[in-house]
Amino acid sequence: MAGMELGFTAGIAAIVLLGVLGQLLGHAVRVPSIIVLLALGLLAGPVLGWVDPDALLGDALFPLVSMAVGLLLFEESLKLDFSRLHGGARRPVLGLVTTGAIVTGICTTLLAQWVFGLPFSRAAVIGAILIVSGPTVVGPLLAVIRPKQPLESVLAFEGIFIDPIGATVALSMVHLALHKSGTGLGMTALVGIVTGIVCAAAYLLIVRSGRVPPATHVALGVAVALTAFAVAESVGEESGLWATTALGVALANQPWVRLDALHEFGSHVGMLLIGSLFIVLAARIDLDALVRFLPATLVLLAFLVLGVRPLAAGLATMRTALSRPERAMVAWMAPRGIVAASTASVFALQFDDAGEPFPELVPVVFGVVLLTAIVYGSTGPLVARLLGVRATEVEPIDEDGVPRTISGRS
């Protein structure tokens, strides 16, 4: 059946089916589902030729992927509730998402410039994207490793908090790379942030009116997020992702409405969204480019794992409640996930649309995503055992690896 491209209906069904099956299989064999999804996407796309997203979706590909990434950032930003961060985890996490993010971004940018011979502006896009961690990868790993507290919360919350931060920094770098200056960047961000806050206020007013059944809160939240994205994009191009991120952060930190129903979005709609999105993105990967950039990507990976992460983690966790073995474990846990892969794909489409292709972006970022998942997934439990940081009692955790006593989710 190699080379037999599926029609529209069968193609869409295959994307959704493979997206769900990939996550179920990953859960069953206790490996990060992103590895399985990438393998299935490559198999269905460039290997067997069953699914060609460009032919399947045509001109709708870029806006649909952009909206899907906007929803993904909305879902990730809903977890950015600063009140959840307390106790011995607060200071290490704040260090990791500030000092750690800055060190990671700068070092990765310089490495990408050196390894791939990129202009600084383009290397900075890769550097910003690879700031992010991966809650979709960290959560399953923590379920296997079971580190002690507060280490478990530190690793879980770093992934949750760093995704929106890294994505917004990457948005800024893309703007600078495409427009060659910071002109308009502030306005682009402002349009998105204001739109997100206004839409958050609208959502809260509607829900607090008491006229909306709880069963419809998820549908309303998705509709408001898509509206925020569309309105922001219509006012200022490239503002949509800022809007959905601001919307999620604003809702996560307000005291008036409980978001239990919206958090279900991540468990149900999010599962379909992440799976389908990753199959589409993986099916678009140029295998020749992936192989061509693999040696240089391996060099970048070695520096990231053995140099950049230990340096960033060491500086970020100095003078915190973490012990030396716990700090060492933080230094050995920085997988990248779906946010890195999806934002890289959207940004690559933006570069293509502007007539300035960025052929290194997708294969390099996807390579780092896959390889970090393999490295940390295969060695994490052993390193945790050698460092003596595994918990003696099993504590229930949510899908992000956060203890349920802290996350407040049952």
C-alpha positions in Angstrom: 0.0 0.0 0.0 3.1 2.3 -0.1 2.4 5.4 -2.0 -1.4 5.1 -1.9 -2.5 8.5 -0.7 -5.8 8.5 1.2 -8.7 10.8 0.2 -9.9 13.7 2.3 -12.4 11.7 4.5 -10.1 8.7 5.0 -7.1 11.0 5.5 -8.8 13.0 8.3 -10.0 9.8 10.0 -6.5 8.3 9.8 -5.0 11.4 11.4 -7.4 11.4 14.3 -7.2 7.6 14.7 -3.4 7.5 14.7 -3.2 10.5 17.1 -5.4 8.7 19.7 -3.8 5.3 19.1 -0.3 6.8 19.5 -1.1 8.2 22.9 -2.8 5.0 24.1 0.2 2.9 22.9 2.6 5.3 24.6 0.6 5.0 27.8 0.4 1.2 27.6 4.2 0.7 27.1 5.1 3.5 29.5 7.1 5.6 27.0 6.5 9.3 26.1 3.7 9.3 23.6 5.4 11.9 21.5 7.9 9.2 20.4 5.1 6.9 19.2 3.3 9.8 17.5 6.4 10.9 15.7 7.0 7.4 14.5 3.4 7.0 13.3 3.4 10.4 11.6 6.6 9.6 9.7 5.2 6.2 8.8 1.9 7.5 7.5 3.5 10.5 5.8 6.9 10.4 4.1 7.5 6.6 4.5 4.2 5.1 3.2 2.7 8.2 1.6 -0.8 7.6 3.0 -1.2 11.1 4.4 0.0 14.3 2.7 -1.3 17.2 4.9 -0.4 19.8 2.2 -2.5 18.0 -0.4 -5.2 17.1 2.1 -5.7 20.6 3.6 -4.3 22.9 0.8 -4.3 26.6 1.7 -6.2 25.8 4.9 -3.1 24.0 6.4 -1.4 27.1 7.8 -4.5 28.7 9.4 -5.7 25.4 10.8 -2.3 24.4 12.3 -1.9 27.9 13.7 -5.4 27.8 15.4 -4.6 24.3 16.7 -1.3 25.6 18.2 -3.3 28.6 19.6 -5.6 26.1 21.4 -2.7 24.1 22.6 -1.0 27.2 24.1 -4.4 28.2 25.7 -4.6 24.7 27.3 -1.0 24.9 28.5 -1.5 28.5 29.8 -4.6 27.4 31.8 -2.1 25.5 34.0 -0.1 28.7 34.8 -1.8 29.3 38.1 0.9 31.0 40.3 -1.0 30.0 43.5 -0.2 26.4 42.8 3.5 27.1 43.3 4.3 27.0 47.0 6.6 25.5 49.5 10.1 24.3 48.6 9.3 24.2 44.9 8.6 27.9 44.5 12.2 29.2 44.4 13.7 26.5 42.2 10.9 26.8 39.7 11.1 30.6 39.5 14.9 30.2 39.0 14.4 27.7 36.2 11.8 29.8 34.3 13.9 33.0 34.6 17.7 32.5 35.1 17.5 29.0 33.6 15.4 30.1 30.6 17.8 33.0 29.8 20.9 30.8 30.1 19.3 28.1 27.9 18.1 30.5 25.3 21.4 32.4 25.0 23.6 29.2 25.0 21.3 27.4 22.5 21.2 30.4 20.2 25.1 30.6 20.1 25.3 26.8 19.6 22.8 26.8 16.7 24.7 29.7 15.1 27.9 27.8 15.4 26.7 24.2 14.6 24.4 25.1 11.6 26.1 28.3 10.4 22.8 30.2 10.8 22.4 34.0 11.0 22.0 35.1 14.6 18.3 36.1 14.1 17.5 32.6 12.9 19.6 30.8 15.5 17.7 32.9 18.1 14.4 31.3 16.9 15.8 27.8 17.5 17.3 29.0 20.8 13.9 30.4 22.0 11.9 27.4 20.9 14.2 25.0 22.7 13.8 27.0 26.0 10.6 25.1 26.5 10.4 21.8 28.3 7.6 19.3 27.7 4.8 18.6 30.2 3.5 15.9 27.8 6.8 14.1 28.1 7.8 15.1 31.7 4.4 13.9 33.1 4.8 10.2 32.0 8.5 10.2 32.9 7.7 11.4 36.5 5.0 8.7 36.7 7.8 6.2 36.1 10.6 7.9 38.1 8.5 8.9 41.1 11.0 11.4 42.6 10.7 12.8 46.1 9.1 16.1 47.0 9.8 18.9 46.4 11.8 17.6 43.4 8.7 16.1 41.7 6.8 19.4 41.9 9.8 21.4 40.6 10.2 19.2 37.5 6.4 19.2 36.8 5.9 22.9 37.3 9.0 23.9 35.3 7.4 22.2 32.3 4.0 23.8 32.9 5.4 27.3 33.4 8.1 27.4 30.8 6.0 26.4 27.8 4.0 29.7 27.5 7.1 31.7 28.4 9.3 30.0 25.8 6.6 30.2 23.1 6.1 34.0 23.6 9.9 34.6 23.5 10.0 32.5 20.3 7.2 34.6 18.8 9.3 37.7 19.4 12.4 36.1 17.8 10.3 35.1 14.7 9.1 38.7 14.4 12.6 40.0 14.6 13.9 37.5 12.1 11.2 38.2 9.5 10.9 41.9 9.9 14.6 42.6 10.6 13.7 45.0 13.4 11.7 45.3 16.5 9.3 47.7 14.8 5.7 46.5 15.4 6.7 43.8 17.9 5.4 45.7 20.9 2.1 46.4 19.0 1.8 42.8 17.9 2.2 41.6 21.5 -0.1 44.3 22.9 -2.9 43.5 20.5 -2.7 39.8 21.4 -2.5 40.4 25.2 -5.3 43.0 25.2 -7.5 40.7 23.1 -6.8 37.8 25.4 -7.7 39.7 28.5 -10.9 41.1 27.0 -12.0 37.6 26.0 -11.1 36.3 29.5 -13.4 39.0 31.0 -16.1 38.1 28.5 -15.9 34.4 29.5 -16.0 35.2 33.2 -19.0 37.5 32.8 -20.9 34.9 30.8 -20.1 32.1 33.3 -20.8 34.2 36.3 -24.2 35.2 34.9 -25.4 31.7 36.0 -27.2 31.1 32.7 -24.6 28.8 31.3 -24.8 25.1 32.2 -21.6 23.6 33.6 -21.6 21.0 30.8 -21.1 23.8 28.2 -18.1 25.5 29.9 -15.6 23.5 27.9 -17.3 24.3 24.6 -17.6 28.0 25.6 -13.9 28.1 26.5 -12.8 26.6 23.2 -15.1 29.0 21.3 -13.7 32.0 23.3 -10.1 30.9 22.6 -10.8 30.5 18.9 -12.5 33.9 18.9 -9.6 35.5 20.7 -7.2 34.0 18.1 -9.3 35.2 15.1 -9.9 38.7 16.4 -6.3 39.2 17.3 -5.1 37.9 13.9 -7.6 40.2 12.1 -6.3 43.3 14.0 -2.6 42.5 14.0 -1.0 39.7 12.0 0.9 37.2 14.2 -1.0 38.3 17.3 -3.2 35.2 17.6 -0.8 33.1 19.7 -0.2 36.0 22.1 -4.0 36.2 22.5 -4.7 32.6 23.4 -1.7 32.5 25.8 -2.8 35.7 27.5 -6.4 34.3 27.7 -5.2 31.2 29.5 -3.0 33.0 31.9 -5.7 35.5 32.8 -8.3 32.7 33.4 -5.8 30.6 35.4 -5.1 33.5 37.9 -8.6 34.9 38.5 -10.4 34.1 41.8 -14.0 34.3 40.7 -14.7 31.1 38.6 -13.5 27.6 39.1 -11.9 26.1 36.0 -12.4 22.4 36.7 -14.4 22.0 33.5 -11.8 23.8 31.4 -9.1 21.6 32.8 -11.0 18.6 31.4 -10.4 20.3 28.0 -6.8 19.1 28.4 -7.8 15.6 29.2 -10.3 15.1 26.4 -10.3 17.7 23.6 -6.6 18.1 24.3 -5.9 14.5 23.6 -7.5 14.7 20.2 -5.8 18.0 19.5 -2.3 17.0 20.5 -2.5 13.6 18.8 -3.9 14.9 15.5 -1.7 17.9 15.4 1.5 15.9 15.9 0.5 13.3 13.3 -0.1 16.2 10.8 3.3 17.8 11.7 5.3 14.6 11.6 3.7 13.6 8.3 5.1 16.9 6.8 8.7 16.2 7.8 11.2 15.9 5.0 13.0 12.7 5.8 16.0 13.7 3.6 16.3 16.9 5.6 16.0 15.1 8.9 18.8 12.7 7.9 20.9 15.6 6.4 20.8 17.6 9.6 21.0 14.6 12.0 24.8 14.7 12.6 24.7 18.4 13.4 21.6 17.9 15.5 23.4 15.2 17.5 26.2 17.7 18.2 23.7 20.2 19.4 22.0 17.6 21.5 25.2 16.6 23.2 25.9 20.2 24.2 22.3 20.7 25.4 22.3 17.6 27.6 25.8 17.6 28.9 26.5 21.3 29.0 23.6 23.8 28.7 21.1 22.0 30.9 23.5 21.3 33.8 24.8 25.0 33.7 21.2 26.4 33.6 19.9 24.1 36.3 23.0 24.7 38.5 22.6 28.5 38.4 18.8 28.4 38.7 18.7 26.1 41.8 21.6 27.7 43.8 20.7 28.4 47.4 17.3 26.6 47.2 15.7 23.9 49.3 16.9 21.2 46.8 19.7 18.9 48.0 22.8 18.3 45.8 21.4 15.0 44.4 18.0 16.7 43.7 19.8 19.5 41.8 21.7 16.9 39.8 18.4 15.3 38.9 17.0 18.6 37.7 20.2 18.9 35.6 19.4 15.6 34.0 15.7 16.2 33.0 14.9 18.6 30.2 13.0 16.8 27.4 11.2 18.9 24.8 7.7 18.2 23.7 4.7 19.0 21.6 4.8 22.8 22.1 8.4 23.0 20.7 7.5 20.8 17.8 4.2 22.6 17.0 5.5 26.1 17.3 8.5 25.2 15.1 6.2 24.0 12.4 4.0 27.1 12.6 7.0 29.4 12.4 8.4 27.4 9.5 5.2 28.0 7.6 5.4 31.7 8.5 8.9 31.8 7.0 7.7 30.0 3.9 4.7 32.4 3.6 7.1 35.3 3.8 9.2 33.9 1.0 12.2 33.3 3.3 12.3 29.5 3.8 14.0 28.2 7.0 14.8 24.6 6.0 16.7 23.8 9.2 14.0 24.7 11.7 11.6 21.8 11.6 14.1 18.9 11.2 16.4 20.3 13.9 13.6 20.9 16.5 11.9 17.6 15.8 15.2 15.9 16.0 15.9 17.4 19.4 12.3 16.6 20.6 12.7 13.0 19.6 16.3 12.5 20.9 15.7 14.2 24.2 12.6 12.1 24.8 14.7 9.0 24.1 17.7 10.1 26.2 15.8 11.2 29.3 13.2 8.5 29.0 15.7 5.7 28.8 18.1 7.1 31.5 15.8 9.0 33.9 14.8 6.1 36.1 18.4 4.8 36.4 19.8 8.3 37.2 17.1 8.9 39.8 17.9 5.5 41.4 21.6 6.2 41.5 21.1 9.6 43.0 18.7 8.3 45.6 15.9 10.8 44.8 13.0 8.3 44.3 10.1 8.4 46.7 9.5 5.5 49.0 5.7 6.1 49.0 3.8 6.4 45.8 1.8 9.7 45.6 -1.0 10.1 43.0 -0.1 12.6 40.3 -2.0 14.3 37.5 -1.2 14.0 33.7 1.5 16.7 34.1 3.3 15.0 36.9 2.0 17.3 39.6 0.9 15.7 42.9 -2.9 15.7 43.1 -2.7 17.1 46.6 -1.1 20.2 45.0 -2.9 20.3 41.7 -6.3 20.1 43.2 -7.5 17.7 40.5 -9.1 14.4 41.3 
